[in-house]
Amino acid sequence: MDNNTVQVGDTITFTDCSVAKDVQLTIRLPNQLAGPAFRFESDNTYSTSLNVEGVYEARLMASNQNEAPIAVQVDTITVLP
């Protein structure tokens, strides 16, 4: 991700540098049990803005052709008011 501390409404861009067949990104607050999975665009990026302050978990999961996870990367995003 291009920045892990942003203001409410700022855009964050994630870049997929994986060689995996399938890569999914989820972004959620700690009190959320699950969040939607996002797919990367054809240019290997995904951009979003977060409109609620808090500390989010960004989880990137790369899978092989059998959909078995081969790598998981977790980072946090702090969204300030």
Short mmCIF file of the C-alpha atoms (twelve columns), coordinates in Angstrom:
data_MODEL
# 
_entry.id   MODEL 
# 
loop_
_atom_site.group_PDB 
_atom_site.id 
_atom_site.type_symbol 
_atom_site.label_atom_id 
_atom_site.label_alt_id 
_atom_site.label_comp_id 
_atom_site.label_asym_id 
_atom_site.label_seq_id 
_atom_site.Cartn_x 
_atom_site.Cartn_y 
_atom_site.Cartn_z 
_atom_site.pdbx_PDB_model_num 
ATOM 1  C CA . MET A 1  0.000   0.000   0.000   1 
ATOM 2  C CA . ASP A 2  1.225   3.465   -0.736  1 
ATOM 3  C CA . ASN A 3  0.446   4.919   2.713   1 
ATOM 4  C CA . ASN A 4  -0.613  3.369   6.025   1 
ATOM 5  C CA . THR A 5  -1.644  6.590   7.823   1 
ATOM 6  C CA . VAL A 6  -4.252  8.736   6.094   1 
ATOM 7  C CA . GLN A 7  -7.020  11.224  6.782   1 
ATOM 8  C CA . VAL A 8  -10.707 10.284  6.441   1 
ATOM 9  C CA . GLY A 9  -11.559 10.267  2.719   1 
ATOM 10 C CA . ASP A 10 -7.963  10.053  1.443   1 
ATOM 11 C CA . THR A 11 -7.287  7.504   -1.296  1 
ATOM 12 C CA . ILE A 12 -5.062  4.505   -0.587  1 
ATOM 13 C CA . THR A 13 -3.623  2.487   -3.473  1 
ATOM 14 C CA . PHE A 14 -2.572  -1.135  -3.078  1 
ATOM 15 C CA . THR A 15 -0.265  -2.783  -5.620  1 
ATOM 16 C CA . ASP A 16 -0.215  -6.528  -6.232  1 
ATOM 17 C CA . CYS A 17 3.422   -7.601  -6.655  1 
ATOM 18 C CA . SER A 18 2.596   -11.304 -6.401  1 
ATOM 19 C CA . VAL A 19 3.028   -13.914 -9.118  1 
ATOM 20 C CA . ALA A 20 0.106   -15.872 -7.651  1 
ATOM 21 C CA . LYS A 21 -2.872  -16.767 -9.826  1 
ATOM 22 C CA . ASP A 22 -5.468  -15.356 -7.430  1 
ATOM 23 C CA . VAL A 23 -4.963  -12.451 -5.032  1 
ATOM 24 C CA . GLN A 24 -7.632  -11.056 -2.718  1 
ATOM 25 C CA . LEU A 25 -7.551  -8.032  -0.451  1 
ATOM 26 C CA . THR A 26 -9.806  -7.463  2.563   1 
ATOM 27 C CA . ILE A 27 -9.939  -4.270  4.605   1 
ATOM 28 C CA . ARG A 28 -11.839 -4.213  7.898   1 
ATOM 29 C CA . LEU A 29 -12.069 -2.664  11.323  1 
ATOM 30 C CA . PRO A 30 -11.102 -4.919  14.258  1 
ATOM 31 C CA . ASN A 31 -14.728 -5.258  15.413  1 
ATOM 32 C CA . GLN A 32 -15.836 -6.587  12.006  1 
ATOM 33 C CA . LEU A 33 -15.860 -10.366 11.700  1 
ATOM 34 C CA . ALA A 34 -15.451 -10.231 7.943   1 
ATOM 35 C CA . GLY A 35 -15.214 -7.771  5.132   1 
ATOM 36 C CA . PRO A 36 -15.678 -7.909  1.381   1 
ATOM 37 C CA . ALA A 37 -12.840 -9.285  -0.723  1 
ATOM 38 C CA . PHE A 38 -11.498 -6.982  -3.413  1 
ATOM 39 C CA . ARG A 39 -9.750  -7.992  -6.608  1 
ATOM 40 C CA . PHE A 40 -6.988  -6.029  -8.270  1 
ATOM 41 C CA . GLU A 41 -7.493  -4.196  -11.562 1 
ATOM 42 C CA . SER A 42 -5.686  -5.280  -14.742 1 
ATOM 43 C CA . ASP A 43 -2.807  -2.920  -13.855 1 
ATOM 44 C CA . ASN A 44 -2.332  -4.809  -10.532 1 
ATOM 45 C CA . THR A 45 -3.640  -1.946  -8.384  1 
ATOM 46 C CA . TYR A 46 -6.676  -1.396  -6.205  1 
ATOM 47 C CA . SER A 47 -7.587  2.057   -4.861  1 
ATOM 48 C CA . THR A 48 -10.092 2.895   -2.161  1 
ATOM 49 C CA . SER A 49 -10.867 5.579   0.384   1 
ATOM 50 C CA . LEU A 50 -11.897 4.956   3.979   1 
ATOM 51 C CA . ASN A 51 -14.535 7.278   5.384   1 
ATOM 52 C CA . VAL A 52 -14.580 6.194   9.036   1 
ATOM 53 C CA . GLU A 53 -11.675 6.883   11.372  1 
ATOM 54 C CA . GLY A 54 -10.009 3.966   13.095  1 
ATOM 55 C CA . VAL A 55 -7.319  1.359   12.695  1 
ATOM 56 C CA . TYR A 56 -8.076  -1.063  9.866   1 
ATOM 57 C CA . GLU A 57 -6.575  -4.440  9.071   1 
ATOM 58 C CA . ALA A 58 -5.570  -4.905  5.442   1 
ATOM 59 C CA . ARG A 59 -5.099  -8.579  4.592   1 
ATOM 60 C CA . LEU A 60 -3.704  -9.727  1.264   1 
ATOM 61 C CA . MET A 61 -4.056  -13.420 0.443   1 
ATOM 62 C CA . ALA A 62 -2.374  -14.988 -2.586  1 
ATOM 63 C CA . SER A 63 -3.582  -18.407 -3.770  1 
ATOM 64 C CA . ASN A 64 -2.423  -20.961 -6.301  1 
ATOM 65 C CA . GLN A 65 -4.543  -22.485 -9.063  1 
ATOM 66 C CA . ASN A 66 -6.169  -24.856 -6.528  1 
ATOM 67 C CA . GLU A 67 -7.205  -21.848 -4.385  1 
ATOM 68 C CA . ALA A 68 -4.935  -22.998 -1.575  1 
ATOM 69 C CA . PRO A 69 -3.371  -20.010 0.201   1 
ATOM 70 C CA . ILE A 70 0.337   -19.696 -0.503  1 
ATOM 71 C CA . ALA A 71 0.983   -16.353 1.189   1 
ATOM 72 C CA . VAL A 72 -0.814  -13.988 3.546   1 
ATOM 73 C CA . GLN A 73 0.359   -10.449 4.270   1 
ATOM 74 C CA . VAL A 74 -1.315  -8.390  7.019   1 
ATOM 75 C CA . ASP A 75 -0.784  -4.710  7.713   1 
ATOM 76 C CA . THR A 76 -2.685  -1.924  9.450   1 
ATOM 77 C CA . ILE A 77 -4.050  1.347   8.138   1 
ATOM 78 C CA . THR A 78 -4.649  4.221   10.548  1 
ATOM 79 C CA . VAL A 79 -7.396  6.607   9.436   1 
ATOM 80 C CA . LEU A 80 -7.327  9.928   11.261  1 
ATOM 81 C CA . PRO A 81 -10.256 12.409  11.475  1 
# 
